[in-house]
Amino acid sequence: MAAAFAERERDRRDAGDRIEVITGGTRPADHVHDVVVEAMGELDVDLGDRTPREVTPEELQAVDLVVTMGCSASDVCPATWNGENRDWGLDDPHERPIEEVREIRDEIEERVVALFDELLSETPSAE
């Protein structure tokens, strides 16, 4: 959900030249949970064709900011990684009723928008 919202926000703000979104998990599921696909579909965001993937230590080493949803990236990050890690401490939507998944979805969306506000206020635009 966070990656989809981040991609949407990046495109809305025309920030593709300044922000790259890399998504993955340390222990990814084999598919996007049906309840997540349903909840995101309510906002016209189609996740039906996405497949969760594992994030690599090399990818983490190359980024400036890692946002985790309720875990830490420290167990897969190389000791030399100097990036910032923010853990949003959100509940896993798996096996939750749609009402709870909507709440999680809405919180993720709000946090992503706020993060883009923060990041783009700090990043000079290309001229």
N, C-alpha and C positions, 0 to 999 in steps of 0.2 A: 504494500500500500504506500509506504513512504517513498519508494523509488518512483512509482507512478505519479504521485503528487509532486515530487521534485522535478521530474521530467516536464510535467505540465506547467509548473511554476517557472521553470527555466525558459520554456518556450514562450509563455505569456509575457515574460519580461525581456525577451530577446537577449538572453544572457548566455547563449550557447558558446560564445567565444570566451567566456570567463568562468563558466561553471560546467564541470563534467560530472555526471552522475554515474557512479559504479555501484552496483548492487550485488549482494551475495550474503550468504550466511555461513556461520561456522559449522552448523549441523543442519543444512537445508532439508526441507521436506521433499518428497519426490514429485509433488504437484502443489499448485496453489489451492488452498482449501476452498471447497464449494461455497461456503458461507461468506468467505472473503470476496470471491468472484461476484456473488449476489449483491453484497453490500456496496462494492465499488461500482457495479453495474447500475445501481440506483442513482449514481452521480455521472452516468455516461462514461465511465472509465472501464474499458474492457481488459480484464486480466486473464481471460479464458485461454489465451494462446501462450501465456508465459510459463516458464519452467524455473523453479528456484535453482540456484546454483551456489556452489561453494566459493567463497572469496579466498583468494590466495594471499599468503604472507607478502608476496611481491607486490600485489595490488595495494595492500594496506601500507606498505612501505613508501609507495609512490604518491600517496594522497596527503592533503593537509588536514582534513577533518574526517573522522569516522563517527557516525551516529549509530548507536546500537539501540535496540528496542526494549531491552530488559536483561541484557547480559553485557559482558565486557569483551572487547576485542583483544585484551592483553594476552590471552592464551594462544593466539595465533600470530601476534605481532612480533616481529624480530626485535631484539634488544636495542637495535640501533634506530628504531622508529621514533621520530620526534613529533609526530602529528598529534593533534588534539583529539580526544575521545570524549564524546558526550553520550551518556546513557540516559535515554528518556524513560526508562523504567515502566514500560507499558505491558499490559497483560497480553499473553498469546491468544489470538482469536480462535485458535483451533478448538473445536468441540464446544464453543460457546453459542448461546442463542443469538439470533440475528440482532436483537435489540442491543445486546452488549457489544457485538461486533460493530454496530453503527456508532456507538459511543467511542470505541477505540479508533475507528476510522476518522471520526470527526476530530478527535484530539490529535491524531497524526497530521491531518490536514492543517489544523491551526498551527501546530509546531513547525511544519514545513514552511508555511507562509511566513511565520515570524523569523525563521532561520534565514530565508531569502531576504527579508527586510534587513536583517543584521548584516549578512554577507555582502549584499549589494551596496549598503551604505558605506562599507569599508573598502570596496573594490572600485578603483577609478574606472570609468568606462573608457573603452577604446575610442580613439578619435581618428 
